[in-house]
Amino acid sequence: MHRRQMILSGLAATAGASGLSACATAGQQPTDPAYPIASDQRAQVYSADELIAAGSRELGIAAEAIGGVIERVFADQGEGPTAYIAGEEGSGAFGVGFRYGRGALHMKDLSASQEVFWQGISIGWDVGGNASRVFTLVYGLYHPDMIYRRYPGVEGTAYLVGGLGVNYQRADGITLAPIRTGVGLRAGANVGTMAYSRQRNGLPF
């Protein structure tokens, strides 16, 4: 009887070990996402000083002028952006507005910048036109190809000669904060969308 109990106990232990091994193997199945997640790239952010220097250079304005805008965006978002876009655009509106732009996407872990185009349409109380240089802070972007999508946004800014304006565009966890300076006058408030693409698109939809 004693020997039989020992044999049964040994079989149970073997079965339990096999079950644990199977569970461990199942838990090691690859579950990597298609793109890096935030926790993987948390350190790859730009500091305010880095962006003030880059923004001053790209927009051709004093560091003190853009510094206040960048600090405001940092206060709103609570952390540094993972990328920025430097470029230029043209826009015009009379009730219905259109905007077209081109720039370069910069990320710390990219060996070279990546070209980006954008186009958008808006509707609202909005009159005028302007040509702008644009410096866009990008939050929540952990792979460059994730930038190519449509972003809804709300604007309530006034564009004056030598002035700066900023608004937010958000989609799927990514937030864009374009900072614009340019020539001309565009004042009002509008609601619209902006689409970012790999190639220039004549249609703003």
ChimeraX attribute file (.defattr): number of C-alpha atoms within 10 A of each C-alpha:
attribute: neighborCount
match mode: 1-to-1
recipient: residues
	/A:1	5
	/A:2	6
	/A:3	8
	/A:4	9
	/A:5	9
	/A:6	10
	/A:7	10
	/A:8	11
	/A:9	12
	/A:10	12
	/A:11	11
	/A:12	11
	/A:13	11
	/A:14	11
	/A:15	12
	/A:16	12
	/A:17	12
	/A:18	12
	/A:19	12
	/A:20	11
	/A:21	12
	/A:22	11
	/A:23	11
	/A:24	11
	/A:25	10
	/A:26	10
	/A:27	10
	/A:28	8
	/A:29	8
	/A:30	7
	/A:31	7
	/A:32	8
	/A:33	7
	/A:34	7
	/A:35	13
	/A:36	12
	/A:37	14
	/A:38	13
	/A:39	8
	/A:40	10
	/A:41	15
	/A:42	13
	/A:43	11
	/A:44	16
	/A:45	20
	/A:46	18
	/A:47	13
	/A:48	17
	/A:49	13
	/A:50	10
	/A:51	22
	/A:52	21
	/A:53	15
	/A:54	17
	/A:55	26
	/A:56	17
	/A:57	13
	/A:58	16
	/A:59	21
	/A:60	12
	/A:61	13
	/A:62	13
	/A:63	17
	/A:64	11
	/A:65	14
	/A:66	23
	/A:67	17
	/A:68	12
	/A:69	16
	/A:70	21
	/A:71	15
	/A:72	12
	/A:73	20
	/A:74	16
	/A:75	11
	/A:76	9
	/A:77	13
	/A:78	9
	/A:79	14
	/A:80	22
	/A:81	26
	/A:82	24
	/A:83	25
	/A:84	24
	/A:85	25
	/A:86	24
	/A:87	20
	/A:88	21
	/A:89	19
	/A:90	17
	/A:91	18
	/A:92	20
	/A:93	22
	/A:94	15
	/A:95	15
	/A:96	16
	/A:97	22
	/A:98	21
	/A:99	20
	/A:100	23
	/A:101	20
	/A:102	23
	/A:103	21
	/A:104	16
	/A:105	22
	/A:106	20
	/A:107	22
	/A:108	14
	/A:109	14
	/A:110	12
	/A:111	8
	/A:112	11
	/A:113	15
	/A:114	15
	/A:115	16
	/A:116	22
	/A:117	21
	/A:118	23
	/A:119	24
	/A:120	21
	/A:121	21
	/A:122	24
	/A:123	16
	/A:124	16
	/A:125	16
	/A:126	23
	/A:127	17
	/A:128	16
	/A:129	20
	/A:130	20
	/A:131	21
	/A:132	21
	/A:133	23
	/A:134	26
	/A:135	26
	/A:136	24
	/A:137	26
	/A:138	27
	/A:139	20
	/A:140	23
	/A:141	24
	/A:142	24
	/A:143	17
	/A:144	17
	/A:145	13
	/A:146	13
	/A:147	22
	/A:148	14
	/A:149	14
	/A:150	19
	/A:151	20
	/A:152	15
	/A:153	19
	/A:154	15
	/A:155	18
	/A:156	14
	/A:157	16
	/A:158	15
	/A:159	23
	/A:160	16
	/A:161	12
	/A:162	11
	/A:163	14
	/A:164	18
	/A:165	18
	/A:166	22
	/A:167	16
	/A:168	18
	/A:169	19
	/A:170	19
	/A:171	14
	/A:172	11
	/A:173	8
	/A:174	15
	/A:175	21
	/A:176	24
	/A:177	24
	/A:178	20
	/A:179	23
	/A:180	23
	/A:181	25
	/A:182	21
	/A:183	16
	/A:184	16
	/A:185	16
	/A:186	21
	/A:187	16
	/A:188	16
	/A:189	17
	/A:190	21
	/A:191	17
	/A:192	18
	/A:193	20
	/A:194	22
	/A:195	19
	/A:196	21
	/A:197	18
	/A:198	15
	/A:199	11
	/A:200	14
	/A:201	14
	/A:202	9
	/A:203	10
	/A:204	16
	/A:205	12
